[in-house]
Amino acid sequence: MRRSSSTARLLTIVVALVLTPIALILLSLGGQTMNLTLLAYGFDGDVTPLIGPVLLQALGLALLVLVALTGIRSSAGLIVVGLSSIGPLVVAVLPVTLSWLYRVTPREWGDGLLYGVPLIVLASLGAMGLVLALVRRDPRPKSGVLWAIGLIASPLLLVAGAGAIAWGIADGTLFALQRFQFDIRPEAAGAVVAGTVLVVAGVLLTRWSPFALILPAVALLAVGVALIAAPDATVPMLFQLPRPLNTVVPSMLLYAGGAAGVLYLAFTAVLLRVRAQWRRSEQAPSAPATYPPSATTPATYPQA
């Protein structure tokens, strides 16, 4: 399969590095208001205060979809922004860094980091780039066994990874900010790192099964819609999760749950498009080779 040109790689890197931070900021801005309205202040049934935050998150989501679509031309942009997930990972492992960021950045940005939004989004984007790079290197479909394994294991790994990150944040970063105790908690730090690895592994399994992210995407979108449309029923259900998950998971879903669902669907479409490009290149007839006339071919002359 034809590889991406240097121009396409450079262009996708620039687009991804410009649009991704803006998208994350918009998700955090909208998510903070939604989080305070639905969880902190108590929801009175008036959805008017949620219109602005939803629009901000929709705009951020549109930018993330554009970043995912760059994968059609090259996977370089997705891989580069995926590498930037090291920053949010360091913040989650070392809570004292977040306390410093709160002093120099708007609170909305810090809250997004607190609930692991950049970490999950950037790690997923990087894994998507790796999948596209592997598919371009070897686009042949995998066996039915691997396809079934990916379809089943990918959602389980994503759920386990998000849960481990949420537990690590609650027992690490959130614990530190609430008690002003910024010592590293090894169990919490290990949970965040392990959760990030599981999220990346869950996305990487789309290399085997391109439809593996459909079920997680539908589930995230359903929960996101339920949080906005019926918070009185959905929020109490989320609070039934084991502690400390119930202190982070509802906020994490409000900040980026729906965005992650749409992003998974967009990446599935990109992955299918890249595979379709390979099929078309395989089916395209090659031009017949032309050779100079053989020296042994007898010449023909018009009759006298």
Secondary structure, 3 states (H helix, E strand, C coil): CCCCCHHHHHHHHHHHHHHHHHHHHHHHHHHHHHHHHHHHCCCCCCCHHHHHHHHHHHHHHHHHHHHHHHHHCCCHHHHHHHHCCHHHHHHHHCHHHHHHHHHHCCHHHHHHHHCCHHHHHHHHHHHHHHHHHHHHHCCCCCCHHHHHHHHHHHHHHHHHHHHHHHHHHHHHHHHHHHHCCCCCCHHHHHHHHHHHHHHHHHHHHHHCCCCCCHHHHHHHHHHHHHHHHCHHHHHHHHCCCCCCHHHCHHHHHHHHHHHHHHHHHHHHHHHHHHHHHHHHHHHCCCCCCCCCCCCCCCCCCCCC
